[in-house]
Amino acid sequence: MTDAEAPRTVVTTGANSGIGLATALEVARRGFRSVGSVRSEAKAETVSKAAADAGVEVETVIMDVTDAHACDEAIRQLRPYGIVNNAGYPVTGAVEEVTDDEARAALETMVVAPMRLARLALPSMRERGEGRIVNVSSIAGVATLPLVGWYHASKHALEALTDALRMEVAADGIKVVLIEPGGFKTGIWEEHEKDVEARAGSRYEGGYRRTLTFTRLSDPIMGDPSRVAKVIVGALSGRTRPRYLMGVDARAMAMFSRLAPAQVKDRLTRLLLDL
């Protein structure tokens, strides 16, 4: 099989659960060569089992997205047509309670790493005259709430850099897309619960507990990650939009953030979170 006949390679980061796993599976269903990046052999086994159950083939690569050398090696070998930057995690904590190391780790994972992977992939994409970079942001990149400020900061930064990159590489035939999901059933909510427990004894504990309560109450109506995966894979071919805001909650929150005066947003948010 010649390079022209071979299926195009798409790399999905954070592929072992939630939107990442659903995307890696959907990528394979659509006829791409699907490669999921994970951080351990155990997570690679999770992907392989899910792929077998779904009747598709998903390759895995062990890669910590914060490891520059590992990223460089993987992208040079894979020369992907598409990258889905999905890896991330919640950062629960009031601004004054998040340490410098915690903040740096969040920005490294959710801002520096996706831009690094994009930068590494651009030469081969430009050489082929085509390529897709899909960055999974969140409604957190559109609006801002207290007690998760560093998470919002990482998503706002990702959105700004994605906008810049989209304009910079458009003339090369490379499309850059943002996905902004609202509440979908992913592992991020379980991690949020652990973060809240770790903040026990904080002066903001009441607020943290309320965020957890709201999350639990919304769980029954959270969407299936496969819905997001279908939109992501759709953005890997054909015409695209710069942004895909997904979920009724995301659209409502985005509208409220855009239209409501800051004083109204602040007062209502503080009332809901007892701040």
ZIBEL-V685748 format. One record per pair of residues at least 6 apart in sequence whose ideal C-beta (glycine too) atoms are under 6 Angstrom apart, sorted by the first residue. I is the first residue (numbers start at 1). J is the second residue. If there is no record, write none. Layout:
BEGIN
i:j
I:J
I:J
END
This chain:
BEGIN
i:j
7:31
7:32
7:33
8:32
8:81
9:33
9:78
9:80
9:81
10:27
10:32
10:34
10:82
11:35
11:80
11:83
12:20
12:23
12:24
12:36
12:84
12:86
13:37
13:65
13:85
13:86
13:87
14:20
14:86
14:87
15:21
15:24
15:36
15:37
15:38
15:47
16:38
16:43
16:46
16:47
17:187
18:186
18:187
18:225
19:86
19:186
19:225
19:228
20:86
21:50
22:225
22:226
22:229
23:84
23:229
23:232
24:34
24:36
24:58
25:54
25:56
26:229
26:233
27:34
27:233
28:34
28:56
28:57
28:58
29:56
30:233
34:58
35:59
35:61
36:47
36:58
36:60
37:61
37:63
38:44
38:60
39:64
44:60
47:58
47:60
51:58
61:74
63:70
63:74
65:87
65:113
66:108
66:109
66:113
71:116
71:117
72:120
75:120
75:121
79:124
80:121
81:131
82:132
82:236
83:117
83:121
83:133
84:134
84:232
85:114
85:135
86:136
88:110
89:191
90:151
90:188
90:191
90:192
91:106
91:150
91:151
92:148
92:192
92:195
94:147
94:204
95:149
98:150
103:150
106:150
106:154
107:154
110:154
111:154
111:157
111:158
114:135
115:161
118:133
125:131
125:174
126:172
129:173
130:173
131:174
132:175
132:236
133:176
134:177
134:232
134:235
135:158
135:162
135:178
136:179
137:155
137:158
137:159
137:178
137:180
138:155
138:181
139:180
139:182
139:250
139:253
140:151
140:152
140:155
141:155
141:156
141:159
142:254
143:253
143:257
144:152
147:207
162:176
162:178
165:176
166:176
175:240
177:235
177:240
178:243
179:232
179:244
180:245
181:228
181:246
182:247
182:249
182:250
183:218
183:222
183:249
184:222
184:223
184:225
184:228
185:222
186:225
189:215
196:208
196:212
199:208
206:274
207:273
207:274
207:275
210:273
223:247
228:246
231:244
245:251
END
